[in-house]
Amino acid sequence: MAGQMCWLAGLGGGTKILHLREQSHQTWTPYHSFPQYRVPDLQIRGASKGWTTYQKLRNAGWSLIATADAYKPQYSQSEAINRPS
């Protein structure tokens, strides 16, 4: 399964940066903590932190989760089928 991406505020709030998780049950972690996925950021003033990594992972099949949905429970299709009502 490809992982998930979300734009969330970094430490101290403010500007959103790319956060990743490899599995839906994991916590969100800033993209720079994943050297195996990270692509160098654009050296353009005002460029989003993680934009180039986002493009790479999106092309690799990773899903983008809306910021508003970032902390809602996420279930895979098999988890949803086996989840008690």
C-alpha positions in Angstrom: 0.0 0.0 0.0 1.2 3.5 -0.8 1.2 5.9 2.1 -0.7 9.0 2.9 0.2 12.7 2.7 -1.3 15.8 4.4 -0.5 19.5 4.6 -0.3 20.3 8.4 1.1 23.2 10.4 4.7 22.6 11.5 6.1 23.0 15.0 4.8 26.2 16.5 1.9 26.4 14.0 2.0 28.8 11.1 2.9 27.7 7.6 1.8 24.2 6.6 4.3 21.7 5.6 4.0 18.2 4.1 3.4 15.4 6.6 3.5 11.7 5.8 2.5 8.4 7.2 3.1 5.0 5.6 0.0 3.3 7.2 -3.3 4.9 8.2 -3.0 4.0 11.9 0.4 5.8 12.2 0.8 9.4 13.4 1.6 12.2 11.0 5.3 13.0 10.7 7.0 15.9 8.9 8.3 14.8 5.5 11.9 15.6 6.3 11.9 12.7 8.8 11.7 10.3 5.9 15.0 10.5 4.0 14.0 7.5 1.9 11.1 9.6 0.3 12.4 13.2 0.6 13.3 15.2 -2.4 15.2 18.5 -2.0 13.0 21.5 -1.6 12.8 24.2 -4.2 15.1 27.1 -3.5 12.4 29.6 -4.4 11.2 32.2 -1.9 7.7 31.3 -0.7 7.8 27.7 -2.1 5.9 25.2 0.0 8.1 23.0 2.2 7.7 19.5 0.8 6.2 20.4 -2.5 8.8 18.4 -4.6 8.4 15.4 -2.2 4.6 15.7 -2.6 4.9 15.5 -6.4 7.2 12.5 -6.3 4.9 10.6 -3.9 1.7 11.5 -5.7 3.2 10.1 -8.9 4.1 6.9 -6.9 0.4 6.4 -5.8 0.4 8.0 -2.4 -3.0 9.5 -1.3 -3.6 13.1 -0.2 -5.7 13.5 2.9 -7.5 16.8 3.4 -6.2 18.8 6.3 -9.7 18.8 7.9 -9.7 15.0 7.8 -6.2 14.4 9.1 -7.1 13.3 12.6 -10.3 11.4 11.7 -10.1 7.6 12.0 -8.9 6.2 8.7 -9.8 2.6 7.8 -8.6 0.5 4.9 -11.3 -1.3 3.0 -10.5 -4.6 4.8 -10.4 -2.9 8.2 -13.9 -1.3 7.5 -15.3 -4.7 6.5 -14.0 -6.4 9.6 -14.7 -3.5 12.0 -17.5 -4.2 14.6 -20.6 -2.0 14.2 
